[in-house]
Amino acid sequence: MKGLRVAGLALALVAPAAPSYAVESINLILNWTPTADHSPFYYAKAQGWYAKAGIDLNIEVGKGSGVSSLKVGSGGSPFGIADLATMLVARSKGADVVALMSIYANTGQTFYWLKSYGVNGAKDFPGHKIGNPPGDASRVMWPAFAKAAGIAADAVSFVNVGPTAKIAALKSHTVDIISDFYNEHDLKVIEFGSDLGFVNWKDIGLNPYGNSLVVNGDFLEKNPKLAEDFVKISQKAFAACVADVTPCLKALLDQVSGHDKENQQRQWERIKFLMTDEFTTTRALGWIDAERMKKDYELVQNYLGMEKPFAVETAFTTRLLDPSIKMDASKVKGLRAGAELSRHGKAVCGGNRVYDQAARPVDQDGCEQGEEVRTATADSMLVVIASEAKQSMAPKRRSWIASSLCSSQ
């Protein structure tokens, strides 16, 4: 018996010890139910990246950016995902919330309708019902959209519709219009086809930062190292998912039921488009530009008013980002060969016919290699619609198949 005890002790001494981490339970409240744009968080958790940094991450289903901003701002959750314009509104009301990393460098806010309901654009919204949840960023920021579109803010009525019930509500004509993120665009095209109408907010001149990672200000001050680790791990996860989304979607689908894998894959392609701008590709993935934030603050102040004005530079920080991790624009389908991003929404000609994000053709007559071509919509980046059939160009242009232009460079 003594020999067995000695042998056991010897084995214990030579066997490698299991890693030991001082783990702290941390909550991340999402803006909505989990979808592809949240998959990097699930992926990093499944890989054990957060745990290795001492973070036992709990991911909480959200009910809108208004809700997540207020919960983080009140200290109910240290981290959250929120539309930045909505976050600024919450901060003006006393919420102690700070943005750390942009996810959508371009706004994903979009209104959808059916043309057969008598709506053909924002000018036709008056007298119609818009369906979304009370905390939806589009509802919070509706006065800004209405003013930019030239319609009265009280000319529409809102109907409470859950995030997963929006398409059904539009189809049953419970509502005439719904708000949703652009990453869900393909699902609506499949469902409604040519009867679908839509307008992205930047089509009427509004392009505030969209969904972003936010933190409680007091938590950030007291836990700077943990917050930095959380940001860098999340940034690393998003970059990994841009490179290959397959394991990321697996991590999401392993934990969240009811999702169609192909739809989530289509969503991710749209999400990469929304993540990409001149700053995320050159400064750091998730970069928040100070000048754009000033404009976003002015937008909120002009259209909604600030209950308690504040210095916008106190509402965000980029110091926790890893500048070595950048958005890889070559992985974004639709940014065709030779295309380069710029703050003016330009692209360098590459000899292909190009469509903007609203599927409107961009005229490239006389375009030569190295010349610049503006998209039909201000500040839009170029996107090719993969479902387009083979088309014939005008004389001196070659025929093309749109799907062949969608391969990443």
C-alpha positions in Angstrom: 0.0 0.0 0.0 2.9 2.3 0.9 4.4 1.6 -2.5 1.2 2.5 -4.3 1.1 5.8 -2.4 4.7 6.6 -3.4 4.0 5.7 -7.0 0.9 7.9 -7.1 2.9 10.8 -5.6 5.6 10.3 -8.2 3.0 10.4 -11.0 1.5 13.5 -9.6 4.8 15.2 -9.6 5.7 14.4 -13.2 2.2 14.8 -14.8 1.6 18.2 -16.4 -0.7 20.4 -14.3 -4.0 21.5 -15.8 -4.0 25.2 -16.5 -5.5 27.3 -13.7 -7.1 30.7 -14.4 -8.7 33.2 -12.0 -12.0 33.4 -13.9 -14.4 36.3 -13.5 -18.0 36.0 -14.7 -18.7 38.7 -17.4 -21.9 39.4 -19.1 -22.3 40.6 -22.7 -25.8 41.8 -23.6 -26.5 41.6 -27.4 -28.6 44.1 -29.3 -30.8 41.3 -30.7 -31.2 37.6 -30.8 -27.9 36.0 -31.8 -27.2 35.9 -35.5 -24.1 35.8 -37.7 -22.8 39.2 -36.6 -22.5 37.8 -33.1 -20.8 34.6 -34.1 -17.3 35.9 -33.4 -18.1 36.1 -29.7 -19.4 32.5 -29.7 -16.4 31.4 -31.6 -13.9 33.0 -29.2 -15.8 31.5 -26.3 -15.7 28.1 -27.9 -12.0 28.4 -28.5 -11.4 29.2 -24.9 -9.9 32.6 -25.7 -11.9 34.5 -23.1 -11.4 31.8 -20.4 -7.6 32.0 -20.9 -7.9 35.7 -20.1 -9.9 35.0 -17.0 -13.2 35.8 -18.5 -16.2 33.4 -18.0 -18.4 35.0 -20.7 -22.2 34.8 -20.6 -23.9 36.0 -23.7 -27.4 37.5 -23.1 -30.0 37.8 -25.7 -30.9 41.5 -26.3 -34.1 43.4 -27.1 -32.8 46.3 -29.0 -29.9 48.8 -28.8 -32.0 51.1 -26.6 -32.2 48.3 -24.0 -28.6 47.2 -24.3 -27.3 50.8 -24.0 -29.3 51.4 -20.9 -28.4 48.1 -19.2 -24.7 48.6 -19.8 -25.0 52.3 -18.9 -26.7 51.4 -15.5 -24.1 48.8 -14.7 -26.5 45.9 -15.2 -24.0 44.4 -17.8 -20.3 45.3 -18.2 -20.4 44.9 -21.9 -23.0 45.1 -24.7 -23.7 45.6 -28.3 -25.5 48.7 -29.4 -26.0 51.0 -32.3 -23.8 54.0 -31.6 -26.3 56.7 -32.3 -28.7 55.0 -29.9 -25.9 54.8 -27.4 -25.3 58.5 -27.7 -29.0 59.2 -26.9 -28.7 56.9 -23.8 -25.5 58.7 -22.7 -27.2 62.1 -23.0 -29.8 60.7 -20.5 -27.2 59.8 -18.0 -26.2 56.3 -19.1 -22.5 55.6 -18.2 -21.6 53.9 -21.5 -18.5 54.1 -23.7 -17.9 52.6 -27.2 -14.8 50.5 -27.6 -15.0 49.0 -31.0 -17.2 49.4 -34.1 -18.7 46.3 -35.7 -20.7 48.1 -38.4 -18.5 50.9 -39.7 -21.5 51.6 -42.1 -25.1 51.8 -40.8 -27.1 48.6 -41.3 -30.3 50.4 -40.6 -32.8 49.7 -43.4 -36.5 50.0 -43.9 -38.3 47.3 -46.0 -41.8 47.3 -47.5 -43.9 45.7 -50.2 -44.6 47.8 -53.2 -48.0 46.2 -53.5 -48.9 47.9 -50.2 -48.7 51.3 -51.9 -45.2 52.2 -50.7 -42.5 53.1 -53.2 -40.1 55.1 -51.0 -39.8 57.1 -47.8 -42.1 59.8 -49.1 -44.9 57.3 -49.0 -44.4 56.4 -45.3 -47.0 58.8 -43.9 -50.2 57.0 -42.9 -48.5 53.6 -42.7 -47.6 51.3 -39.9 -43.9 50.4 -39.1 -43.2 47.2 -37.2 -40.3 46.8 -34.8 -39.6 46.4 -31.1 -39.8 49.4 -28.8 -36.0 49.4 -28.2 -35.2 49.1 -31.9 -32.5 51.6 -33.0 -34.6 52.6 -36.0 -37.5 53.6 -33.7 -35.2 55.5 -31.3 -33.7 57.4 -34.2 -36.9 57.7 -36.3 -37.1 61.5 -35.8 -33.7 61.8 -37.5 -34.8 59.6 -40.5 -38.1 61.5 -40.8 -36.4 64.9 -40.9 -33.8 63.8 -43.4 -36.6 62.2 -45.6 -38.7 65.4 -45.4 -41.7 63.8 -43.6 -43.3 64.5 -40.2 -42.1 62.3 -37.4 -45.7 61.7 -36.2 -47.0 60.8 -39.7 -46.5 57.1 -39.0 -47.6 54.7 -36.3 -45.4 52.1 -34.7 -46.5 48.5 -34.0 -44.5 46.3 -31.5 -43.1 43.4 -33.5 -40.4 41.1 -32.2 -37.1 40.8 -34.2 -37.9 37.2 -35.4 -41.5 38.1 -36.4 -40.8 41.0 -38.7 -41.0 39.2 -42.0 -44.2 37.4 -40.9 -45.7 40.7 -39.9 -44.9 42.3 -43.2 -46.2 39.2 -45.2 -49.5 39.1 -43.2 -49.9 42.9 -43.7 -50.0 43.4 -39.9 -47.6 46.2 -40.7 -46.8 48.0 -43.9 -43.1 48.6 -43.3 -40.5 46.9 -41.1 -37.0 48.0 -40.0 -34.1 45.6 -40.1 -30.4 45.3 -40.5 -29.0 45.2 -44.0 -27.3 41.8 -43.2 -30.8 40.2 -43.3 -31.4 41.6 -46.8 -31.1 38.3 -48.7 -33.8 36.6 -46.6 -36.3 39.3 -47.6 -35.3 39.1 -51.3 -35.9 35.4 -51.2 -39.2 35.8 -49.5 -40.7 38.7 -51.5 -38.8 38.9 -54.7 -39.5 41.9 -57.0 -42.3 43.2 -54.7 -39.7 44.1 -52.1 -38.8 47.8 -51.7 -36.2 49.1 -49.3 -34.1 52.2 -48.3 -30.9 52.1 -46.4 -30.4 55.1 -44.1 -27.3 56.3 -45.9 -29.3 56.5 -49.1 -31.0 59.6 -47.6 -27.7 60.9 -46.2 -27.6 59.3 -42.7 -24.6 57.0 -42.1 -23.9 56.9 -38.4 -21.8 54.1 -36.9 -23.9 51.0 -36.4 -23.6 48.2 -34.0 -20.5 48.5 -31.7 -19.0 46.9 -28.6 -19.8 49.2 -25.6 -18.7 49.1 -22.0 -19.9 50.5 -18.7 -17.7 53.5 -18.0 -17.2 52.8 -14.3 -16.3 49.1 -15.1 -13.8 50.3 -17.7 -12.1 52.6 -15.2 -11.9 49.9 -12.5 -11.0 47.0 -14.8 -8.8 48.4 -17.6 -6.8 45.2 -18.2 -9.9 43.0 -18.3 -11.6 45.4 -20.7 -8.5 45.5 -22.9 -8.3 41.7 -23.0 -12.0 41.5 -23.9 -11.6 44.0 -26.8 -8.5 42.4 -28.2 -9.9 38.9 -28.0 -13.1 40.1 -29.7 -11.2 41.9 -32.4 -9.1 38.8 -33.0 -12.2 36.7 -33.3 -13.8 39.0 -35.8 -10.6 38.9 -37.9 -10.6 35.1 -37.7 -14.2 34.9 -38.9 -13.5 37.3 -41.8 -10.8 34.9 -42.9 -13.0 31.8 -42.5 -16.5 32.0 -41.1 -17.2 28.3 -41.1 -16.0 27.5 -37.6 -17.6 30.7 -36.3 -21.0 29.8 -37.6 -20.6 26.3 -36.2 -19.9 27.8 -32.7 -23.1 30.0 -33.1 -25.3 27.2 -34.4 -24.1 24.8 -31.6 -25.5 27.2 -29.0 -28.4 28.9 -30.8 -31.2 26.9 -32.3 -33.6 27.8 -35.1 -31.1 29.3 -37.6 -30.6 28.2 -41.2 -26.9 27.8 -41.9 -27.1 29.1 -45.5 -29.0 32.2 -44.4 -26.4 32.9 -41.8 -23.6 32.5 -44.4 -25.4 35.0 -46.7 -25.7 37.3 -43.7 -22.0 37.2 -43.0 -21.2 38.3 -46.5 -23.3 41.4 -45.9 -21.8 41.9 -42.5 -18.3 42.0 -43.9 -19.4 44.8 -46.2 -20.8 46.7 -43.3 -17.5 46.2 -41.3 -15.4 47.7 -44.0 -14.3 51.3 -44.4 -11.0 53.2 -44.9 -10.3 53.3 -41.1 -11.0 49.6 -40.3 -8.8 48.6 -43.2 -5.9 51.0 -42.4 -6.0 51.8 -38.6 -7.5 48.8 -36.9 -10.5 46.4 -37.3 -13.2 48.1 -35.2 -11.7 51.6 -35.4 -13.9 54.5 -34.5 -13.0 57.7 -36.2 -13.2 60.9 -34.1 -14.5 63.1 -37.0 -17.3 60.7 -37.8 -18.2 60.5 -34.1 -18.5 64.3 -34.0 -20.9 64.1 -37.0 -22.9 61.4 -35.3 -23.1 63.5 -32.2 -24.3 66.5 -34.2 -26.9 64.2 -36.0 -28.3 63.1 -32.7 -28.2 66.6 -31.3 -29.8 68.3 -34.3 -32.5 65.7 -34.9 -33.3 64.4 -31.4 -31.7 66.9 -29.0 -29.3 66.0 -26.2 -31.0 65.9 -22.8 -27.6 66.5 -21.2 -24.9 67.5 -23.7 -21.5 66.0 -23.3 -18.1 66.0 -25.0 -18.3 63.3 -27.6 -14.7 62.3 -27.1 -15.7 61.0 -23.7 -18.1 58.5 -25.3 -15.6 56.3 -27.1 -12.0 55.2 -27.1 -9.8 53.2 -29.5 -6.9 52.8 -27.2 -7.8 49.2 -26.4 -7.7 48.1 -30.0 -4.8 46.1 -31.5 -3.6 48.1 -34.5 -1.9 45.0 -36.0 -5.4 43.5 -36.6 -7.1 45.1 -39.6 -10.2 44.4 -41.6 -9.2 42.4 -44.7 -11.2 44.0 -47.6 -10.0 41.3 -50.0 -12.4 39.0 -48.2 -15.4 41.1 -48.9 -17.3 39.8 -51.9 -18.4 42.5 -54.3 -15.4 44.7 -53.7 -14.2 43.7 -57.2 -10.7 43.3 -58.4 -8.9 46.6 -58.4 -11.5 48.3 -56.2 -10.2 50.5 -53.5 -12.1 52.1 -50.6 -12.2 55.8 -49.9 -14.2 58.1 -47.7 -16.0 59.4 -50.8 -17.3 56.0 -51.8 -15.1 55.7 -54.9 -13.6 52.7 -56.6 -10.8 52.3 -59.1 -12.0 51.0 -62.4 -11.2 47.4 -63.2 -13.1 46.9 -66.4 -16.2 45.2 -64.9 -19.7 46.4 -64.7 -20.5 47.3 -61.1 -23.6 47.6 -58.9 -24.0 49.7 -55.8 -25.6 48.2 -52.6 -29.1 49.0 -53.9 -28.5 47.0 -57.1 -28.5 50.1 -59.2 -26.0 49.9 -62.1 -23.1 52.3 -61.9 -22.2 53.9 -65.3 -18.7 53.2 -66.3 -18.8 54.4 -69.9 -15.3 55.6 -70.8 -13.8 54.2 -67.6 -10.2 53.2 -68.0 -7.9 51.4 -65.6 -6.9 53.8 -62.8 -9.8 56.2 -63.2 -12.3 56.7 -60.4 -16.0 55.9 -60.6 -18.5 57.2 -58.1 -21.3 54.9 -57.0 -24.9 55.9 -57.6 -25.5 56.4 -53.9 -23.2 58.8 -52.0 -20.7 57.0 -49.7 -21.9 53.5 -50.9 -19.3 50.9 -51.4 -19.6 48.6 -54.4 -21.5 45.4 -54.3 -22.3 42.9 -57.0 -25.6 41.1 -56.7 -24.7 37.4 -57.0 -28.2 36.4 -58.1 -28.1 38.5 -61.2 -28.5 36.5 -64.4 -26.0 36.7 -67.3 -26.4 40.0 -68.9 -25.3 41.6 -72.2 -23.4 44.9 -72.1 -23.7 47.7 -74.6 -21.5 47.6 -77.7 -17.8 47.4 -77.0 -18.5 45.8 -73.6 -18.2 42.1 -73.0 -21.0 40.0 -71.5 -20.5 38.9 -67.9 -21.9 36.7 -65.2 -22.4 38.6 -62.0 -21.5 35.6 -59.8 -18.1 35.5 -61.4 -17.4 39.0 -60.1 -18.2 38.1 -56.5 -15.1 36.0 -55.9 -12.9 37.7 -53.3 -9.6 39.1 -54.5 
